[in-house]
Amino acid sequence: MPTLIAVSKHQPATAIAELAAAGQRDFGENYVQEALRKRQELREGGLPEPAVWHLIGHLQTNKAREAAEAFDWVQSVDRMAVIGALALHRPLTRPPLNVLLQVNIDAEAGKHGCQPEAVEGLADAVAAHSTLLLRGLMVIPAPHPRIEARRPAFRAARDLFDALRHRHDSVDTLSMGMSDDHAVALSEGATMVRIGTALFGARQRMAETGRS
Ligand SMILES: *Cc1c(COP(=O)(O)O)cnc(C)c1O
């Protein structure tokens, strides 16, 4: 069964609580500060809290400590400096931090994520840290308006994932597919989909919610 991540960026804490109360386990946030603020709201309000938190947005090295302390998964790891910082700051009292390498699978200009050629080296670096657990890959294909045109990118990600699995026993997760393209991603082997608007409706404007 694929894992459903409820992507709650720019959604209020009350919407998160509602879905958590209904049994949704995994939630994804894009910004460290926004996630911390909403988690505090949930805690202080005595509201239902999600069991598992995923950071799915780009991570700056200077936020790595907070991310390593507050999240269960980081899906946006794409360079050595972030690996080192997360490994250093993951509290030893917690289980290892689950890591997905974000890959710029279709060489889209300006998009975060490592090049496919860099995956092996980064994966070996993650695996070398006892405070990190290498789980797999995350991709965001270019938002081609014809959804079917995204299929080759999903397929390329699957091939890369299969190769990585053969190299590292801990690898079991391929995170790909969002509200509009999850069906294609699943048909190409996604084990985890990240769904925002199809679950919560349209996001609030960033000006109203703030961002980190
Ligand atoms: C916002 C976001 C999603 C969810 O997008 P929707 O189109 O709202 O489903 C998934 N993954 C990442 C990395 C995101 O930033």
The ligand as a Gaussian input file, in Angstrom:
#p B3LYP/6-31G(d) Opt

LIG

0 1
 C        2.993000      21.600000      -2.285000
 C        3.693000      20.313000      -2.540000
 C        2.974000      19.129000      -2.753000
 C        1.468000      19.046000      -2.818000
 O        0.998000      19.694000      -3.966000
 P       -0.558000      19.619000      -4.384000
 O       -0.534000      19.947000      -5.834000
 O       -1.257000      20.641000      -3.564000
 O       -1.047000      18.249000      -4.114000
 C        3.708000      17.963000      -2.906000
 N        5.057000      17.952000      -2.868000
 C        5.766000      19.074000      -2.686000
 C        7.248000      18.992000      -2.656000
 C        5.113000      20.291000      -2.516000
 O        5.835000      21.400000      -2.348000

